[in-house]
Amino acid sequence: MPGPQSSVLRKELNRSRVMAATSVKLAEIQPAAKTVRVLHVIPGEDSPNNFIFARRQVESLQNAGVGIETFFLKSRTSPVAVFKEWARLRKKVRAFAPAILHSQYGTVTAALCGMACNLPLVVTFRGSDLNPIPSIHPVRAMLGHMFSQLAALRASHLICVTPQMQQRLWWGRGRASVLSGGVNLKLFYPRSRENTRTLLGWPLRQAVVLFNAGKEPQIKRLDLAERAVEAARKMYGEFRFEVMRGDISPDRVPLYMNAADCLLVTSDYEGSPYIVKEAIACNLPVVSVDAGDIRQQLEPVAPSRIVSSRDAEELGRAVTEILRLQQRSNGWEHIQQFSQEREAGKIVAIYEQLLGNGSGRK
């Protein structure tokens, strides 16, 4: 006999199909008039958890009719290894013969793309490739930013995830578009809190605060989040503090979003964090510091809280307020502007403009 979890899973799969059908109606894009061949370069190893947002963007562009292959840049630190990656990238370019090269990050990744060939180059700047990074050595941060700026000088078109990041460019602002990044609304949508908790094996009645530490908890300020949680527990009482550390299967993250009661964000700097948009899509209330474009994302979403200072007590009070409300947010009503399909349509337009105008430089 199937257990209760299998029954719950069947219900979730059926609901997923319904929500997927709804999302398809929101696509509002046309396939590329003529197939564009683009090589996307992604930093890091080819693993399921690495740059999942870039992988999903690639998939959405493929669905929009773009011919895409990906190249994973395995090393960005050792000069010898970087030279080998440069040679390997040139070989990939010759084999695939793309019309455009798209670097999914700045720093060494984008700079290497600029030196690999003379094809039109698109660079997406996502956060720490242009933003300050207090948690790493200043020399390393300075070098990374220098490579980003040099890549911007070479690039045919730039994509910045926030207007603030566009202003950090030394040059090329006139060739820059602000695109915050799209959310896969076939994965991230409101589901039953009880059902998702059953699937995860979480207690049904205990409050849960979710935090995304990723692979670099010092950048996400896990230390501040832990102090905020300690402050909240003194006001609210005991609750579960669930930390995602980058080892969770991407397809399970929507379950965490729907099973939790609040998402906590404490980063010093952000671009346009996907984790916040994904929480909005799942109607998960968010408590966050004012970083990147989070304030703009949350402006129409209630309940949510933006704490201007990075004070653990204030963050703790905001978390306590949200937990006491015991409400889901109205995020799904406002998330359609961040759908992957709409984002893909804008990127396709950039590609076609580049090919129609040569290098695309202004």
C-alpha positions in Angstrom: 0.0 0.0 0.0 1.4 3.4 -0.8 2.2 5.6 2.2 0.9 9.1 3.0 3.9 10.7 1.5 3.2 9.1 -1.9 -0.4 10.3 -1.8 0.8 13.8 -1.0 3.4 13.7 -3.8 0.7 12.7 -6.3 -1.4 15.7 -5.3 1.6 18.0 -5.6 2.4 16.7 -9.0 -1.1 17.3 -10.2 -1.1 20.8 -8.8 2.3 21.3 -10.5 0.8 20.5 -13.9 -2.0 23.0 -13.3 0.4 25.7 -12.3 2.7 24.9 -15.2 -0.2 25.3 -17.6 -1.0 28.7 -16.1 2.7 29.8 -16.5 2.7 28.9 -20.1 -0.1 31.5 -20.7 2.2 34.1 -19.2 5.1 33.5 -21.6 4.2 36.3 -24.0 7.2 35.8 -26.2 7.7 34.7 -29.7 10.5 32.2 -30.7 13.5 33.8 -32.3 12.7 34.6 -35.9 16.0 32.9 -37.0 17.9 30.5 -34.8 20.7 32.3 -33.1 23.7 30.2 -31.9 25.1 31.4 -28.6 27.8 29.9 -26.4 27.1 30.6 -22.7 30.2 30.6 -20.4 29.5 29.7 -16.8 32.1 29.8 -14.0 32.7 26.7 -12.0 32.2 23.0 -12.4 29.4 21.4 -14.4 27.4 20.3 -11.4 23.6 20.5 -10.8 23.9 23.1 -8.0 26.4 25.4 -9.7 24.9 28.6 -11.1 21.5 27.0 -11.2 19.9 30.4 -12.2 22.2 30.6 -15.3 21.3 27.0 -16.2 17.6 27.9 -16.0 18.2 31.0 -18.1 19.8 28.8 -20.7 16.9 26.4 -20.7 14.4 29.3 -21.1 16.4 30.7 -24.0 16.4 27.3 -25.7 12.7 27.2 -25.3 12.6 30.6 -27.0 14.3 29.2 -30.0 18.0 30.1 -29.4 20.6 27.5 -30.2 22.8 27.3 -27.1 25.7 25.3 -25.8 27.4 25.8 -22.5 31.0 26.0 -21.4 31.9 25.6 -17.8 35.1 27.5 -16.8 36.7 25.2 -14.3 39.4 27.5 -12.9 39.7 31.3 -12.4 42.6 31.5 -10.0 45.7 29.6 -11.2 47.4 31.4 -14.1 48.4 28.1 -15.7 45.0 26.6 -15.3 43.4 29.8 -16.7 45.6 29.6 -19.7 44.5 26.0 -20.3 40.8 27.1 -19.9 41.4 29.9 -22.4 42.7 27.3 -24.9 39.9 25.0 -24.2 37.4 27.8 -24.7 38.9 28.7 -28.0 38.6 25.1 -29.1 34.9 25.1 -28.1 34.3 28.3 -30.0 35.8 26.7 -33.2 33.8 23.5 -32.8 30.4 25.2 -32.0 30.8 28.3 -34.2 28.5 30.5 -32.3 27.4 33.9 -33.5 27.6 35.4 -29.9 29.5 34.6 -26.7 27.6 35.2 -23.5 29.5 35.3 -20.2 27.2 34.6 -17.3 29.4 36.4 -14.8 32.1 39.1 -14.7 35.6 39.0 -13.3 38.0 36.4 -14.9 35.1 34.6 -16.7 34.1 37.7 -18.7 37.7 38.8 -19.3 38.7 35.4 -20.6 35.7 35.4 -23.0 36.8 38.8 -24.3 40.3 37.4 -25.1 39.1 34.1 -26.5 37.7 35.5 -29.8 36.4 38.6 -31.6 32.7 37.5 -31.6 30.1 39.9 -30.2 30.3 39.5 -26.4 27.4 39.8 -23.9 28.3 39.9 -20.2 25.8 39.5 -17.4 27.0 41.1 -14.1 25.2 39.5 -11.2 26.5 41.0 -7.9 29.9 40.5 -6.4 31.6 40.8 -9.8 30.9 44.6 -9.4 29.7 45.1 -5.9 32.0 45.4 -2.8 32.9 42.1 -1.1 34.0 42.9 2.5 34.4 39.2 3.3 37.3 38.4 1.0 40.8 39.9 0.8 40.8 43.4 -0.7 43.4 42.6 -3.3 41.4 39.7 -4.6 38.3 41.8 -4.7 40.1 44.6 -6.5 41.5 42.3 -9.2 38.1 40.7 -9.8 36.5 44.1 -10.2 39.3 45.2 -12.5 38.7 42.2 -14.8 35.0 43.0 -14.8 35.6 46.6 -15.9 38.1 45.4 -18.6 35.5 42.9 -19.9 32.9 45.7 -20.0 35.2 47.8 -22.2 35.4 44.9 -24.7 31.8 43.7 -24.5 29.2 44.4 -27.2 26.3 44.5 -24.7 26.1 44.4 -20.9 23.4 43.1 -18.6 23.3 44.4 -15.0 20.8 42.9 -12.6 20.2 46.2 -10.9 20.4 49.9 -11.8 22.9 50.3 -8.9 25.3 47.9 -10.6 24.9 49.7 -13.9 26.2 52.8 -12.2 29.3 50.9 -11.0 30.4 50.5 -14.6 33.3 52.7 -15.5 32.3 52.7 -19.2 29.7 51.1 -21.4 26.6 52.2 -19.5 25.0 53.1 -22.8 25.4 49.5 -23.9 23.9 48.2 -20.7 20.4 46.8 -20.0 19.0 46.2 -16.5 17.4 42.8 -16.4 17.0 41.4 -12.9 16.7 37.7 -13.8 13.7 35.5 -14.3 12.1 32.9 -12.1 10.9 29.5 -13.2 7.2 29.8 -12.3 6.6 26.1 -13.2 8.8 25.2 -10.1 8.1 28.2 -7.8 4.5 28.7 -7.0 2.3 28.5 -3.9 1.7 25.0 -2.5 0.2 23.5 0.6 2.3 24.2 3.7 1.2 21.0 5.3 1.8 18.8 2.2 5.3 20.2 1.7 6.2 19.7 5.4 5.0 16.2 5.1 7.2 15.6 2.1 10.2 17.1 4.0 9.5 15.4 7.2 9.2 18.7 9.1 6.9 19.1 12.2 3.6 20.5 11.1 3.1 23.1 14.0 6.6 24.5 14.5 7.4 27.9 13.0 10.2 27.8 10.5 12.6 30.6 9.4 14.5 29.8 6.2 18.0 31.2 5.3 20.0 30.8 2.2 23.7 30.6 3.1 24.8 29.0 -0.2 28.4 28.0 -0.6 29.7 31.3 0.9 27.9 31.9 4.2 30.3 34.8 5.0 29.0 36.8 2.0 25.4 36.1 2.9 26.2 37.1 6.6 25.1 33.9 8.3 26.6 35.3 11.5 24.2 38.2 11.5 21.3 35.9 10.7 22.1 33.7 13.6 22.2 36.7 16.0 18.9 37.9 14.6 17.4 34.4 15.2 18.7 34.4 18.7 17.0 37.8 19.3 13.7 36.6 17.7 13.6 33.5 19.9 13.7 35.7 23.0 10.6 37.5 21.8 8.7 34.8 20.0 9.9 31.5 21.6 11.5 28.5 20.0 11.3 28.0 16.2 13.2 26.0 13.6 16.0 27.9 11.8 16.6 26.0 8.5 19.8 27.0 6.7 20.3 26.0 3.1 24.0 25.6 2.5 24.2 25.0 -1.3 24.0 21.2 -1.1 20.2 20.9 -1.5 18.9 19.7 -4.8 17.5 22.7 -6.7 14.2 21.0 -7.3 13.7 20.7 -3.5 14.1 24.4 -2.9 10.4 25.1 -3.8 9.4 22.6 -1.1 11.5 24.5 1.5 9.9 27.8 0.4 6.4 26.5 0.8 7.1 24.7 4.0 8.7 27.7 5.8 7.0 30.7 7.4 9.6 33.3 6.7 12.7 33.9 4.6 15.5 35.9 6.3 18.1 37.8 4.2 21.0 39.6 5.9 23.6 40.1 3.1 25.8 43.2 3.1 25.5 43.5 -0.7 23.3 41.8 -3.2 22.5 42.1 -6.9 19.0 40.9 -7.6 18.8 37.7 -5.5 16.8 34.9 -7.0 16.0 33.5 -3.5 13.8 36.6 -2.8 12.0 36.4 -6.1 11.5 32.6 -5.6 10.1 33.3 -2.1 7.7 35.9 -3.6 6.5 33.4 -6.1 5.8 30.9 -3.3 3.9 33.5 -1.2 6.6 33.1 1.5 6.9 36.3 3.6 10.4 37.9 3.5 12.4 39.8 6.2 15.4 41.4 4.6 18.0 44.1 5.0 18.0 46.8 2.3 20.4 45.3 -0.3 20.5 45.2 -4.1 17.0 45.6 -5.5 15.2 43.7 -2.6 13.3 46.8 -1.5 11.9 47.2 -5.0 11.0 43.5 -5.3 9.1 43.6 -2.0 7.4 46.9 -2.4 4.0 45.5 -3.5 4.4 42.3 -1.4 2.7 41.9 2.0 3.4 40.8 4.6 7.1 41.6 4.2 9.7 43.6 6.1 12.7 45.7 5.1 15.0 46.5 7.9 17.2 49.5 7.0 20.0 48.8 9.6 22.0 45.6 10.0 21.0 45.3 13.6 20.3 41.9 15.0 17.6 43.1 17.4 15.7 45.0 14.7 15.9 42.0 12.4 14.7 39.8 15.3 11.7 42.0 15.9 10.8 41.9 12.2 11.0 38.1 12.1 8.9 37.9 15.3 6.2 40.2 13.7 6.0 38.0 10.6 5.9 34.7 12.6 3.1 36.1 14.8 1.0 37.1 11.8 0.9 33.5 10.5 0.0 34.6 7.0 1.3 33.9 3.5 2.1 36.8 1.3 0.4 38.0 -1.9 3.6 37.5 -3.9 2.2 35.3 -6.6 0.0 38.2 -7.7 3.1 40.3 -8.4 5.7 37.8 -9.6 4.7 37.6 -13.3 7.0 40.5 -14.2 9.9 38.3 -13.1 9.0 35.2 -15.2 11.7 33.4 -17.1 9.7 33.7 -20.3 9.6 37.4 -20.2 13.3 37.6 -19.4 14.2 35.3 -22.2 12.2 37.4 -24.7 14.3 40.5 -23.7 17.6 38.6 -24.0 16.6 37.3 -27.4 15.9 40.9 -28.5 19.4 41.8 -27.4 20.9 38.9 -29.4 19.0 39.8 -32.5 19.9 43.5 -32.2 23.6 42.6 -31.9 23.5 40.4 -35.1 21.5 43.1 -36.9 23.9 45.9 -36.0 27.2 44.2 -36.2 29.0 44.5 -32.9 26.1 46.3 -31.2 28.4 49.1 -29.9 27.0 52.6 -29.4 
